[in-house]
Amino acid sequence: MKTMTYKGYTAEIYYSEEDGFFVGDVVGIGDDIVSFHGDTDEELQAAFEGVMDHYLEVKERQDNPPQKHFAWRFLARLRQAFHL
């Protein structure tokens, strides 16, 4: 699966047989759903940048800050007794 990155956000790209074009879904932004589509790499990149700029603009206007992408890490501090 191909990915694209813009302003720290990542989208996974796949081909939709049903729709007949490439679809991108932004991942790791919580409950928000952000998608875009295009026929070529250039169209996908332009659509991704446009939809993310719009998403960030709308979120800032709503006093609802955009959700940051998930780092896929879990950090925890353990007492020394748990260290090997």
C-alpha positions in Angstrom: 0.0 0.0 0.0 1.3 3.4 -1.0 1.5 6.3 1.5 1.7 10.1 1.2 2.8 12.6 3.8 1.9 16.3 4.1 2.3 18.6 7.1 3.0 15.6 9.3 -0.1 13.8 8.3 -0.1 10.4 6.5 -2.5 9.0 4.0 -2.8 5.5 2.8 -3.6 5.1 -1.0 -5.4 2.3 -2.6 -7.2 1.6 -5.9 -11.0 1.3 -5.7 -12.2 -1.1 -8.4 -15.8 -0.1 -7.7 -15.1 3.6 -8.2 -12.4 3.3 -10.9 -9.9 5.6 -9.3 -7.3 5.9 -6.5 -8.6 6.8 -3.0 -6.6 8.2 -0.1 -7.6 8.0 3.6 -5.8 10.1 6.2 -4.8 7.8 9.1 -4.1 8.4 12.7 -6.3 11.5 13.3 -8.7 10.0 15.8 -12.4 10.0 15.1 -12.2 12.4 12.1 -12.6 10.9 8.6 -10.6 12.6 5.8 -10.6 11.1 2.3 -9.7 12.2 -1.2 -9.3 10.7 -4.7 -7.6 11.1 -8.0 -6.6 9.4 -11.2 -2.8 10.2 -11.2 -0.1 10.8 -8.6 -0.2 14.5 -9.3 -4.0 14.6 -8.8 -3.7 12.6 -5.6 -1.0 14.9 -4.2 -3.0 18.0 -5.0 -6.2 16.6 -3.5 -4.4 15.5 -0.4 -2.8 18.9 0.2 -6.1 20.6 -0.6 -8.2 18.5 1.8 -5.6 18.7 4.6 -5.4 22.5 4.3 -9.2 22.7 4.4 -9.4 20.3 7.4 -6.8 22.3 9.4 -8.6 25.6 8.5 -12.0 24.3 9.5 -10.7 22.8 12.8 -9.0 26.1 13.8 -12.2 28.1 13.1 -14.3 25.7 15.2 -12.2 26.2 18.3 -11.7 22.4 18.0 -8.0 21.9 17.3 -7.0 19.4 14.7 -6.2 15.9 16.0 -2.5 15.1 15.7 -1.4 12.0 14.0 -0.8 9.0 16.2 2.8 8.1 16.7 2.1 4.4 17.3 4.2 4.4 20.4 3.4 3.8 24.0 5.7 5.3 26.6 5.6 4.2 30.2 7.8 4.7 33.2 8.4 1.6 35.3 9.8 1.4 38.8 13.3 0.1 39.0 12.1 -3.2 40.4 10.6 -4.0 37.0 13.8 -3.5 35.1 15.7 -6.6 34.1 
